[in-house]
Amino acid sequence: MKIINFIPLPYSNSGNFWSRDMGLLTLAMRSIGIDSYLAAIYDRDVKDDLPLIIQSRNLYTSPEWWIRQKPDAIILNTWSAPRHDDIRRAALATGCPVIEKLDTDGVKSPRVYPWHSLRRTWVNYDLRHPISSGIPEKAEALARFFITYLFPSLLDKKMVRCMERVSVYAAETPLASARVRRFLEMYQASPMPRVVTIPHPVNTSSMGFASEDRKLDQIIAVGRWDDAVKGWPLLKRIVKRFLERNPSWRFLVAGPGAEEDCQSLQQQFEGRFQMLGKIGHDQLNGHLRASKIYLLTSHSETFNIAGAEALCCGCSVVGPGQIPSTSYFAGHGSGTVSNLRSLPHMLDALNSEVSLWEDGMRDPSLISRRWIEELGAQSVARRYLKVIESMADKPTTGYFK
């Protein structure tokens, strides 16, 4: 069986294409005997010994090119975006099963979750303009939200018409899948695509929790802290309040972007707070295996791979309920959902999770085994294969609409 996994991004060997997402899925499929290839946009710095197809974007818009590849199935990581509809149409011309991977929290429209969508738009403004607080930029962010909400024909309806072409979509969490279905029903998609839940794959080769490993009274948070979406200001406040009230616990923060803003925490909680900065994956896995709780403070996430890796290392997860992966990650005795993304509610959830660990209600070995089975790259690859097999006798829908 030949499967092409396509992502419309410029490829480079330095871009972590093989450690996550479609590249990791490709390698996992090959490890279980599938002739799988990652397809991406030609850029630079390409090695010849990889299962890789790189072409210009224009070539991927050619139905003839896709037909010549003779795939048995195609997985498109094109996010249901109308801007990639030319590629979507071309891939569907093969007549083979096509699954579109959404990489989404399910909020495909402001109408699905207005307050969250508005908040996300505002945070994206902060990300683009981290220093400026100018009124024009803020007005632009608000205008974008309200125009999209009030005039669904500008994007929403166009997106649904594109989504009608593909028979199966994959969203990363059950809540995201439910939101996508509601979005399609809202605009009466016909034919109605099937939406399945398939998580991002995780490279679990160096993960797990062995009997000789020991969990410390330690919490870890991971992120690019110069990215406004990740919520460094809230995390900083949580760290201070939590460590003041829990003198036996430690806090680790991994990832770049906040090294210069944590000196007061390091001075106040010497030995109990550590800013790790940007570290290698193997080193991070060691910290995850030693920690009991992974804390997620983001405004929004489509999945949160770092949280998934933490689960595979035997951590439990605490995060806000607006992020769909929080309820998913906490769903097997492996975490606590905060009702609101605010300091008091996040502290309540974190302190609750601490109590569960102290009362013996969390088993790191069980958490690790459960989530490696769920999120390991080979397991995710097999879930895609199962869906592809269910599509094999059904034609792809809507190509000539």
Sequence and secondary structure as in RCSB ss.txt:
>XXXX:A:sequence
MKIINFIPLPYSNSGNFWSRDMGLLTLAMRSIGIDSYLAAIYDRDVKDDLPLIIQSRNLYTSPEWWIRQKPDAII
LNTWSAPRHDDIRRAALATGCPVIEKLDTDGVKSPRVYPWHSLRRTWVNYDLRHPISSGIPEKAEALARFFITYL
FPSLLDKKMVRCMERVSVYAAETPLASARVRRFLEMYQASPMPRVVTIPHPVNTSSMGFASEDRKLDQIIAVGRW
DDAVKGWPLLKRIVKRFLERNPSWRFLVAGPGAEEDCQSLQQQFEGRFQMLGKIGHDQLNGHLRASKIYLLTSHS
ETFNIAGAEALCCGCSVVGPGQIPSTSYFAGHGSGTVSNLRSLPHMLDALNSEVSLWEDGMRDPSLISRRWIEEL
GAQSVARRYLKVIESMADKPTTGYFK
>XXXX:A:secstr
 EEEEEEEEE  TTS  SSSHHHHHHHHHHHTT EEEEEEE  S   SSSSEEEE HHHHT HHHHHHH  SEEE
E  TT GGGHHHHHHHHTT S EEEE  S S  STTTSHHHHHHHHHHHHHHH SS   HHHHHHHHHHHHHHHH
 GGGTHHHHHHHHTT SEEEESSHHHHHHHHHHHHHTT SS  EEEE    B  TT    TT    SEEEEES T
TSGGG HHHHHHHHHHHHHH TT EEEEESSS GGG HHHHHHTTTTEEEEES  HHHHHHHHHH SEEE   S 
 S  HHHHHHHHTT EEEEETTSHHHHHHTTTTSEEEESSSSHHHHHHHHHHHHHHHHTT   HHHHHHHHHHHH
BHHHHHHHHHHHHHHHTTS    TT 
